[in-house]
Amino acid sequence: MAHTTTEAIDGRERILREAERLFGEKGYRGVSIRELAKACGMTNAALYYHFSCKEDLFYQVAIRHAERLAQRIRDEAQTAGDDPLAQLTAAARVYAEHLKFRQDTAHTFAEAFRQMGKERAQALGEHFHRHVVGAMADVIRTGQERGVLRDVDSDLAAQAFMGLLGTLRFLPQEQRFSPEIVERLVDLFLYGMVAREDTGDERG
């Protein structure tokens, strides 16, 4: 029984991995269930055992991506050390990578959302908010607990921060998603536009 369960988990993971790759290469409409099954080394029926349709499969791929992104935000922030500002910068770099990925695969998501329907697209948005915005809010709360960041609504602050980082998509090509610009946006989020005395901080 345990062996069968393990095989089922492995099969599901293989399908998700191959689906993510193929959707990224060919777009949502460019990938068929038959092609996915072949890439996974299984029959169509075996694939349908795990996922009811292509829409369901893409939904689960997007869910998995959001959860991995949230985990990466937490991991990179933790790896950055004890400085909350360094943690926030590390988290920003991860989110910038995600924005670049989304820009490169925008057509895939647009196609899928048209097929997915309002209810499921909304559920996906809520999942993203719960996991990804939640992870960024956790990084901000760490700074608040250490007295480095102001005591404001961390969830709202995380959404504002991610919205600011979203401007990376609209910058000139040579600046878009560059680490230097990411750091400048972190500085802008932290210190705003109000002139301040030079504290010796080399940011910005």
C-alpha positions, 0 to 999 in steps of 0.5 A: 500500500505504501509503495502504491502511495509513493508511486502515485506521489512520484507520478503526480510530481513528474506530471507537474514538473513536465507540465510546468516545462511544456507550458513555459515553452509552448504556452497553454494552448500549445500543449495537449494532454497527449503530449504531456502524457508522452513527456511523462512516460505514461498513458492519457488515462494515467494522467487523468487519474491525477488531474481531471483536465488541462485546466486543472493541471495548469491550476495546480502548476500555478499553485505549486509555483506560488508556494515555492515562491513563498518558500524562496522568499522566506529562505533567502530572507533567512539566509541574508542574516539578522539585518532586517533591511538585508532580509527585505532586499533578499526577498525583493530580489526573489520577487523580482525574479518572479516578475521576470518569469511572469513577464516571459510567460505572460501569454501562457497565463493569459491563455490559461486564465481565459479558459479557467473561469472567474471562480478559479482565477479568483481562487488562484489569486487568493492562494497567491495572496495567502502564501506569497504576500504572507511570506513578504509580510513575515519578512516585514514583521521581523523588521517590526519586531526588531524595531527597525521598521514602523509598526504598521499593517504588515500585510498592507505594507507587503502589498505596497512593497510588491506593487512598487517592485512591480514597476520593474516590468515597465522600466527600459530594457537595460534597467529592467530587473537589474539588482541595482534597480531592485536595491533602489526600489527597496531604498525608496520603500524604506525611506520614501521621498522625504529628504533626510539627513545623511546618516552614512548609509550608502543606499541610493 
